[in-house]
């Protein structure tokens, strides 16, 4: 197997694991009635524990941090906490397939924020991607319908915010790279601090999906529910991310990012098979617009 072929295989396996994230989250919420923010907190907590154990036994030096970096990790953790919280709420209100598509609206938001924060060039390709991305979001979230805003405005808001939060998380990764911080170190501490922030979010009863009290932090799950939560944290979260990162040892980052656009397609198929979710024709067209926007941004970089 050539290095390029190996990269494709590793990336596709990692993306396939990633694509099951929404399925696990949706099932835990609907089957066990687990509050959305509490689920996000425990997912991050388990993922943090797995990352710490792996780095401790594989490359312990990556767990060391300098004091002046702590503030950056706190901010990284806050952005990750916001992403995971809004993402879980988006799945709860929109379903796994629609929420996964909407988060890819981050291509347009990333282009805008990259131009604003890092002075990146804003050419025709990026402007086109922004318009495609936002237009696709409107169609997928059905934001064109006054009834949706009247009956379920949270569905539209969480869908759009998930893309914005994912763009913020991507830019934090870029900032970490500029600071020459190892990706696994920054990810591990982002999850550690992110877990703490989400647990604080859970104490705010005004937030949808929050439990409101310390006493409700331990979810009332049967053994199989805890097992699913652990699998969600280890396989789609840690293993999916790890394999995707590993694939970039063999592939250009832009190619790996383009392959990642297969995730919403995989999630839509899985949601149809396991959860019975179906997208309308208009939502499908919106999905194609969002994925086209991602492809335009990545090809422009290439």
Kinemage of the C-alpha trace (Angstrom):
@kinemage 1
@onewidth
@group {chain A} dominant
@subgroup {mainchain}
@vectorlist {calphas} color= white
{ca unk a 1} P 0.000 0.000 0.000
{ca unk a 2} L 1.436 3.376 -1.039
{ca unk a 3} L 1.689 6.166 1.572
{ca unk a 4} L -1.072 8.140 -0.195
{ca unk a 5} L -3.419 5.144 -0.243
{ca unk a 6} L -2.631 4.495 3.404
{ca unk a 7} L -3.500 8.119 4.189
{ca unk a 8} L -6.851 7.817 2.419
{ca unk a 9} L -7.702 4.603 4.267
{ca unk a 10} L -6.759 6.027 7.685
{ca unk a 11} L -8.657 9.278 7.032
{ca unk a 12} L -11.806 7.497 5.848
{ca unk a 13} L -11.814 5.179 8.872
{ca unk a 14} L -11.409 8.156 11.199
{ca unk a 15} L -14.186 10.100 9.448
{ca unk a 16} L -16.456 7.037 9.600
{ca unk a 17} L -15.937 6.960 13.384
{ca unk a 18} L -16.568 10.713 13.574
{ca unk a 19} L -19.809 10.407 11.669
{ca unk a 20} L -21.360 8.242 14.409
{ca unk a 21} L -21.070 11.043 16.995
{ca unk a 22} L -24.501 12.485 16.278
{ca unk a 23} L -26.070 9.019 16.287
{ca unk a 24} L -24.726 8.198 19.766
{ca unk a 25} L -25.726 11.595 21.163
{ca unk a 26} L -29.219 11.473 19.674
{ca unk a 27} L -29.767 7.944 20.997
{ca unk a 28} L -28.582 8.821 24.515
{ca unk a 29} L -30.911 11.830 24.619
{ca unk a 30} L -34.005 10.106 23.193
{ca unk a 31} L -33.549 6.650 24.728
{ca unk a 32} L -32.388 7.622 28.228
{ca unk a 33} L -33.611 11.221 28.469
{ca unk a 34} L -30.106 12.450 29.319
{ca unk a 35} L -29.951 16.289 29.568
{ca unk a 36} L -28.012 17.704 26.624
{ca unk a 37} L -25.433 19.772 28.534
{ca unk a 38} L -24.854 16.989 31.052
{ca unk a 39} L -24.152 14.593 28.187
{ca unk a 40} L -21.672 17.083 26.698
{ca unk a 41} L -19.923 17.402 30.072
{ca unk a 42} L -19.530 13.656 30.640
{ca unk a 43} L -18.431 13.116 27.055
{ca unk a 44} L -15.641 15.670 27.509
{ca unk a 45} L -14.744 14.244 30.918
{ca unk a 46} L -14.314 10.707 29.589
{ca unk a 47} L -12.434 11.963 26.512
{ca unk a 48} L -10.073 13.934 28.795
{ca unk a 49} L -9.357 10.836 30.887
{ca unk a 50} L -8.618 8.747 27.785
{ca unk a 51} L -6.318 11.408 26.311
{ca unk a 52} L -4.402 11.791 29.585
{ca unk a 53} L -3.909 8.015 29.890
{ca unk a 54} L -2.776 7.643 26.275
{ca unk a 55} L -0.267 10.504 26.483
{ca unk a 56} L 0.971 9.322 29.886
{ca unk a 57} L 1.886 5.885 28.559
{ca unk a 58} L 2.852 6.826 24.985
{ca unk a 59} L 4.594 10.212 25.277
{ca unk a 60} L 4.498 11.654 28.771
{ca unk a 61} L 6.383 14.816 27.825
{ca unk a 62} L 3.321 16.083 25.928
{ca unk a 63} L 1.474 16.496 29.234
{ca unk a 64} L 3.908 19.187 30.394
{ca unk a 65} L 2.783 22.798 29.962
{ca unk a 66} L 4.389 26.130 30.629
{ca unk a 67} L 2.726 28.494 33.076
{ca unk a 68} L 2.305 31.230 30.466
{ca unk a 69} L 0.286 28.818 28.284
{ca unk a 70} L -2.429 28.184 30.884
{ca unk a 71} L -4.449 31.243 29.862
{ca unk a 72} L -4.445 30.058 26.253
{ca unk a 73} L -5.616 26.569 27.276
{ca unk a 74} L -8.403 28.105 29.349
{ca unk a 75} L -9.628 30.048 26.316
{ca unk a 76} L -9.266 26.945 24.115
{ca unk a 77} L -11.292 24.948 26.649
{ca unk a 78} L -14.004 27.617 26.768
{ca unk a 79} L -14.349 27.611 22.971
{ca unk a 80} L -14.499 23.789 22.944
{ca unk a 81} L -17.101 23.837 25.740
{ca unk a 82} L -19.251 26.269 23.757
{ca unk a 83} L -18.877 24.125 20.633
{ca unk a 84} L -19.787 20.856 22.351
{ca unk a 85} L -22.684 22.425 24.267
{ca unk a 86} L -24.277 24.052 21.233
{ca unk a 87} L -23.565 20.961 19.120
{ca unk a 88} L -25.409 18.643 21.506
{ca unk a 89} L -28.336 21.077 21.724
{ca unk a 90} L -28.397 21.248 17.913
{ca unk a 91} L -28.656 17.456 17.740
{ca unk a 92} L -31.424 17.463 20.345
{ca unk a 93} L -33.485 20.056 18.456
{ca unk a 94} L -32.630 19.236 14.812
{ca unk a 95} L -31.694 15.549 14.799
{ca unk a 96} L -28.301 13.976 14.086
{ca unk a 97} L -28.319 14.356 10.282
{ca unk a 98} L -29.403 18.015 10.103
{ca unk a 99} L -27.139 19.079 13.003
{ca unk a 100} L -24.093 17.445 11.370
{ca unk a 101} L -24.769 19.265 8.108
{ca unk a 102} L -25.282 22.607 9.840
{ca unk a 103} L -21.990 22.454 11.706
{ca unk a 104} L -20.206 22.431 8.345
{ca unk a 105} L -21.452 25.982 7.810
{ca unk a 106} L -18.229 26.729 9.706
{ca unk a 107} L -16.477 27.084 6.317
{ca unk a 108} L -18.117 30.464 5.758
{ca unk a 109} L -17.707 31.619 9.352
{ca unk a 110} L -14.037 30.531 9.382
{ca unk a 111} L -13.349 32.573 6.240
{ca unk a 112} L -14.905 35.681 7.814
{ca unk a 113} L -13.150 35.260 11.175
{ca unk a 114} L -9.834 34.389 9.507
{ca unk a 115} L -10.044 37.622 7.501
{ca unk a 116} L -10.977 39.629 10.599
{ca unk a 117} L -8.530 38.114 13.122
{ca unk a 118} L -5.586 36.959 11.017
{ca unk a 119} L -5.807 39.261 8.002
{ca unk a 120} L -6.325 36.346 5.605
{ca unk a 121} L -7.146 37.201 2.004
{ca unk a 122} L -10.866 37.487 1.222
{ca unk a 123} L -11.114 36.606 -2.471
{ca unk a 124} L -13.986 35.669 -4.755
{ca unk a 125} L -13.761 32.005 -3.733
{ca unk a 126} L -14.198 32.761 -0.027
{ca unk a 127} L -17.056 35.206 -0.604
{ca unk a 128} L -18.748 32.562 -2.761
{ca unk a 129} L -18.222 29.974 -0.021
{ca unk a 130} L -19.746 32.291 2.594
{ca unk a 131} L -22.850 32.895 0.485
{ca unk a 132} L -23.242 29.187 -0.300
{ca unk a 133} L -22.725 28.234 3.326
{ca unk a 134} L -25.223 30.699 4.754
{ca unk a 135} L -27.752 29.944 2.030
{ca unk a 136} L -27.422 26.236 2.732
{ca unk a 137} L -27.940 26.857 6.444
{ca unk a 138} L -31.174 28.704 5.776
{ca unk a 139} L -32.489 25.783 3.723
{ca unk a 140} L -31.329 22.980 6.054
{ca unk a 141} L -32.578 24.693 9.231
{ca unk a 142} L -35.773 25.817 7.427
{ca unk a 143} L -34.991 29.340 8.610
{ca unk a 144} L -36.993 30.659 5.630
{ca unk a 145} L -40.198 29.478 7.318
{ca unk a 146} L -41.902 31.866 9.814
{ca unk a 147} L -43.508 28.797 11.422
{ca unk a 148} L -40.089 27.433 12.428
{ca unk a 149} L -39.174 30.714 14.148
{ca unk a 150} L -42.537 30.716 15.907
{ca unk a 151} L -42.603 27.055 16.968
{ca unk a 152} L -38.944 26.100 17.392
{ca unk a 153} L -36.537 29.052 17.161
{ca unk a 154} L -33.956 27.099 19.211
{ca unk a 155} L -33.525 24.696 16.279
{ca unk a 156} L -32.455 27.504 13.944
{ca unk a 157} L -30.308 29.316 16.512
{ca unk a 158} L -28.395 26.250 17.724
{ca unk a 159} L -27.837 25.110 14.154
{ca unk a 160} L -26.238 28.388 13.119
{ca unk a 161} L -24.305 28.778 16.381
{ca unk a 162} L -22.815 25.282 16.017
{ca unk a 163} L -21.180 26.338 12.742
{ca unk a 164} L -19.909 29.559 14.309
{ca unk a 165} L -18.551 27.680 17.343
{ca unk a 166} L -16.807 25.126 15.117
{ca unk a 167} L -15.196 27.983 13.191
{ca unk a 168} L -13.945 29.408 16.499
{ca unk a 169} L -12.526 26.030 17.486
{ca unk a 170} L -10.732 25.730 14.114
{ca unk a 171} L -9.174 29.155 14.593
{ca unk a 172} L -8.004 28.192 18.096
{ca unk a 173} L -6.255 25.218 16.485
{ca unk a 174} L -4.581 27.594 14.054
{ca unk a 175} L -3.531 29.833 16.966
{ca unk a 176} L -2.064 26.798 18.764
{ca unk a 177} L -0.060 25.894 15.662
{ca unk a 178} L 1.277 29.470 15.431
{ca unk a 179} L 2.422 29.122 19.060
{ca unk a 180} L 4.116 25.817 18.093
{ca unk a 181} L 2.057 23.861 20.627
{ca unk a 182} L 1.737 20.130 19.933
{ca unk a 183} L -1.764 19.326 18.627
{ca unk a 184} L -2.270 16.479 21.113
{ca unk a 185} L -1.215 18.650 24.055
{ca unk a 186} L -3.567 21.475 23.100
{ca unk a 187} L -6.424 19.033 22.436
{ca unk a 188} L -5.955 17.273 25.766
{ca unk a 189} L -5.980 20.452 27.824
{ca unk a 190} L -8.831 21.897 25.756
{ca unk a 191} L -10.900 18.857 26.736
{ca unk a 192} L -9.819 19.082 30.392
{ca unk a 193} L -10.772 22.754 30.758
{ca unk a 194} L -13.754 22.277 28.447
{ca unk a 195} L -15.143 19.643 30.832
{ca unk a 196} L -14.905 22.085 33.734
{ca unk a 197} L -16.637 24.863 31.776
{ca unk a 198} L -19.508 22.608 30.667
{ca unk a 199} L -20.097 21.477 34.242
{ca unk a 200} L -20.344 25.173 35.201
{ca unk a 201} L -22.831 25.650 32.340
{ca unk a 202} L -24.890 22.842 33.881
{ca unk a 203} L -25.363 24.931 37.033
{ca unk a 204} L -27.119 27.686 35.064
{ca unk a 205} L -30.799 26.690 34.969
{ca unk a 206} L -31.576 29.361 32.367
{ca unk a 207} L -29.607 27.369 29.756
{ca unk a 208} L -31.573 24.724 27.826
{ca unk a 209} L -30.404 21.195 28.640
{ca unk a 210} L -28.746 22.201 31.955
{ca unk a 211} L -29.413 20.206 35.145
{ca unk a 212} L -29.243 23.216 37.493
{ca unk a 213} L -27.814 21.543 40.621
{ca unk a 214} L -24.688 19.666 41.770
{ca unk a 215} L -26.859 16.747 42.884
{ca unk a 216} L -27.943 16.053 39.302
{ca unk a 217} L -24.400 15.802 37.908
{ca unk a 218} L -24.457 11.991 38.111
{ca unk a 219} L -26.833 10.877 35.344
{ca unk a 220} L -29.331 8.146 36.109
{ca unk a 221} L -28.133 5.752 33.417
{ca unk a 222} L -28.293 1.953 33.327
{ca unk a 223} L -25.092 0.018 32.654
{ca unk a 224} L -25.654 -0.084 28.884
{ca unk a 225} L -26.196 3.717 28.902
{ca unk a 226} L -22.847 4.284 30.633
{ca unk a 227} L -21.222 1.909 28.147
{ca unk a 228} L -22.626 3.889 25.196
{ca unk a 229} L -21.419 7.137 26.772
{ca unk a 230} L -17.930 5.662 27.200
{ca unk a 231} L -17.907 4.378 23.606
{ca unk a 232} L -19.005 7.837 22.367
{ca unk a 233} L -16.104 9.440 24.238
{ca unk a 234} L -13.450 6.922 23.168
{ca unk a 235} L -14.255 5.960 19.586
{ca unk a 236} L -16.017 8.794 17.692
{ca unk a 237} L -14.333 11.511 19.781
{ca unk a 238} L -10.766 10.389 20.570
{ca unk a 239} L -10.152 7.645 17.997
{ca unk a 240} L -11.887 9.529 15.186
{ca unk a 241} L -9.829 12.651 15.862
{ca unk a 242} L -6.624 10.632 16.291
{ca unk a 243} L -6.944 8.726 13.010
{ca unk a 244} L -7.860 11.884 11.116
{ca unk a 245} L -4.759 13.642 12.504
{ca unk a 246} L -2.617 10.598 11.677
{ca unk a 247} L -3.821 10.636 8.060
{ca unk a 248} L -2.196 14.047 7.624
{ca unk a 249} L 1.195 12.362 7.979
{ca unk a 250} L 0.471 10.937 4.502
{ca unk a 251} L -1.950 13.467 2.957
{ca unk a 252} L -2.026 17.216 2.495
{ca unk a 253} L -4.233 18.873 5.095
{ca unk a 254} L -6.488 20.309 2.367
{ca unk a 255} L -7.140 16.816 0.968
{ca unk a 256} L -7.910 15.456 4.449
{ca unk a 257} L -10.285 18.367 5.041
{ca unk a 258} L -12.083 17.663 1.767
{ca unk a 259} L -12.489 14.012 2.772
{ca unk a 260} L -14.012 15.212 6.051
{ca unk a 261} L -16.960 16.608 4.091
{ca unk a 262} L -18.096 12.993 3.725
{ca unk a 263} L -19.046 13.055 7.422
{ca unk a 264} L -22.518 14.615 7.041
{ca unk a 265} L -23.287 12.216 4.182
{ca unk a 266} L -22.298 9.240 6.346
{ca unk a 267} L -24.264 10.616 9.314
{ca unk a 268} L -27.359 11.150 7.168
{ca unk a 269} L -27.233 7.515 5.996
{ca unk a 270} L -26.636 6.236 9.538
{ca unk a 271} L -29.427 8.443 10.939
{ca unk a 272} L -31.790 7.057 8.297
{ca unk a 273} L -30.863 3.450 9.133
{ca unk a 274} L -30.659 3.611 12.931
{ca unk a 275} L -32.875 6.573 13.909
{ca unk a 276} L -35.360 6.755 11.050
{ca unk a 277} L -34.478 10.402 10.315
{ca unk a 278} L -35.317 11.731 6.846
{ca unk a 279} L -34.322 14.993 5.201
{ca unk a 280} L -36.641 16.880 2.869
{ca unk a 281} L -35.654 17.745 -0.710
{ca unk a 282} L -35.051 21.386 0.314
{ca unk a 283} L -32.829 20.283 3.215
{ca unk a 284} L -30.906 17.997 0.864
{ca unk a 285} L -30.301 20.910 -1.544
{ca unk a 286} L -29.145 23.036 1.395
{ca unk a 287} L -26.757 20.250 2.431
{ca unk a 288} L -25.209 20.240 -1.044
{ca unk a 289} L -24.723 24.021 -0.871
{ca unk a 290} L -22.904 23.754 2.474
{ca unk a 291} L -20.665 20.914 1.292
{ca unk a 292} L -19.911 22.850 -1.904
{ca unk a 293} L -18.892 25.838 0.231
{ca unk a 294} L -16.465 23.640 2.193
{ca unk a 295} L -14.998 22.278 -1.038
{ca unk a 296} L -14.597 25.804 -2.495
{ca unk a 297} L -12.688 26.992 0.586
{ca unk a 298} L -10.380 23.967 0.617
{ca unk a 299} L -9.704 24.067 -3.133
{ca unk a 300} L -8.960 27.796 -2.881
{ca unk a 301} L -6.366 27.018 -0.188
{ca unk a 302} L -4.880 24.302 -2.408
